[in-house]
């Protein structure tokens, strides 16, 4: 059976949320057949044991990294295994709604876009903090300057694009730098990115938020590297 969409889910130490994230991913109503590819990136908090013990639906596959390699590495592993015509990323932390995938997929199915990004709205009740939002807008602004583009949110996890396009990007970032690297590679290819507003609710640091200010510096380095190489 052909697969229309591959949902790529990198996981690292998400014991409290991963089971619900998987249930929500497998429960979405889409106009195409889909598969879920879960990559446990060396979790140490019991997530791996939970995943191995789950009775995963036939649409879900579990891949285990022998050690923690970073979100980018986990995403690249999942992308290499994807069999769908299209691929999308869905984190296991419940900050994004699985049901949004249908909205992102629609412009592709209607041949109105090659790549669709879900743009987050940062309201007072859903944003992590002031500096997180400012940092996101700063790296997005830097992207627009470096690549002569006009994008609203380059760090969004929620993207849908053709799998063959994703696999052609020659990604190499191991950590959170994978997000700007995907965008930079697409822009270098001349791909126009279609944007759709989505619902987003950031979690707090004590609930597992992993991004730090150092990641912002790494994002800028990635953007510059991809612009000149």
N, C-alpha and C positions, 0 to 999 in steps of 0.2 A: 504494500500500500504506500502510495506517495505521501509525503508529509509536506504540508503547506508552510508550517512555522516551527522553528526550533526556539524554545524558551531556555535561555542559558542562565543558570543560577549558581554563581560562585558563593561558597559558604565558608565562613571561618568564625568559630566560637559564637554560634547563634542558637544556643540550646533553648532559650526562652521563646524564640519566634519561628524557628525553621519549620516545625511541623505544621503550624498554621499557614506559613508562607507556601508550603508545598500543596496543602489542601486548597488554598485559594487559587494557586496557579492551575491545578488540575481541574478546578471547578468552573473556570471561565467558559463563557459561551462565545465561540468564534465561528466565522463562516468557513474556516478551513480546518483540516486535521492538523494536530500539533503534537510535538514531543517535548518533554521536559528533561534537560540534561543538568544534573546536579554535580558540582565538583566540590568535594570537601577538601579545603586547602590546609590539611594538617591540624584540624581542630583539637584542642586539648581540654575542653570544658565538658565533655560528654556528648557533644554534638555528633561526633563520628559514630559512637556506639548507638545513639538514637537512630541515625540514618540507616545504619546496617541492620537494625532490628525492625525497621518499618516494612510493612507490606506494601511496597510501592506499586502504584498502578502500572499496567503494561506500557503506558505512555512515558514513564519516567525511567531514566537510567542514572545510576550512581557511579561516579568516578572518584577515586581516592588519590590524593597527592601523598607521597610518603612523608612530607614535611611541609611547613608553611613556606610558600614561595611568593605570596602576594596576590592581590586581587587580579592584577593584570595577567599573571601567569595562569591563574585559575580560569579566567575568561578566555585566554588563548587556547587552553586545553579543551574547553567546552566548544569553542568555535570550530576547532579542528574536527570534532566529532559530529557537528551539526549536519543533519540530512534534509532539513527543510529548505524550501525555496527561499524563505525569509528567516531571519534570525532577530531575536530581541533579547535584551538583558533585563533580568528581574532579580534584584537583591533579595536576600532572605530576612531582612530586618524590618519589613512591614512599613517602611517609610513611603513606599509607592504602592498604589492599588493595582492589583493584577487585572482588574476589570478595565483599566485604562488601555490595555494592549489592543483591544478591539478598535478604539478610536485611532490609535497610531497606525494600525495596519490598513485601515480603510483607504487612505490616499494612495497607498501602494497598489492595492487591488484595483483601484480605479485608474491606474496609470497616471496619476497626477504628481507623483513624486518618486524619487529614487531612494531617499532616506528621510525618515520622519523622526523628529525629536519631540519628546514630551517636555514642555517648558513649565517649570515649577513657579507657582505663585507663593511668594514669601509673605504671609500674613503674620500678625503678631502672635497668633495662637498656634502657628505651624512652623515658624522658623526656629532654628537652633539658638542663635543669638545674633546680636548686631554685627559682630566682626565676621561671623560665618557668612552672612548675607553680603556684606561689603567685599569680603574676599572673593566670593563667587562672581560678583559683578565686576571686580577688578580684573580677574583672569579672563572673563568673557570680553571685557573691553580691550584687553591686550591682544586677544585673538583677533578681534575685529580690525585692530590696527595692523597687526602683522600680516593678516591674510586678506585685507581689504574686503571684509565680509560684514554682514549685519545679523548677528546671532544674539539670542536672548539668554541662553543658559547652556554653556558648553560642558558643565560638570554633571548634567543630568544623567542618571543611569538609564532612564527610559528612552531607548532608541529602537527603531525597527529599520532594517535594511536587507537587501538581497544577501543571502549567505555567500554567494560567490564573490560579491563585492567585499564583504567583511574579510573573507579569507585571502583576498588579494592585497590587503593593506600592509602586509609585512610588519605587523606590530611586534614590538620588543619590550615595551615597558612591563615591569613586574608588579608594580604597586598601583596606587590610585592614578598615577600618570597615564594609565591606559585610556581614561576618559578624554583628556585633551589630545592624546595621540590619535585616537580614532577620528576626532574632529579635524585635526590638522592634516591627516592623510587624505581625508575626504576632500577637504578644501584644495589641497595640492592637486588632486585629480580633477578639479573643476566641477565637483558635484555640488548641486544646490540643495540645501537642507530645508525641508518643510517643517514648520513648527506648529505644534498643537498644545494648547494649555491643558495641564493635568493637575490633579489634586496631590499634594505632598504634605506629609507631617513628619518633621524631623524628631528624632529621639534625643534624649539627653545623654551626657557623657556617662552617667552612672548606669544607664540602660544599654550601653555598648557603643556609643558614637565613637568612631575610630579616626576620623579626619582630624588633623592638627594643622597649626600654622606652617609647620615644616613642609607639609604636603602642598601648600600653596606655592612655596618656593620651587618645589620639584615640578609642579605644573608649569610654571613660567619657564623653567629650564627645558622642559619637554617641548613647549611651544616654539622656543627659539631653535632648538635642535632640529625639529622637523621642518622648520622654515628654511634652514640653510643646507640641510643634507640632501 
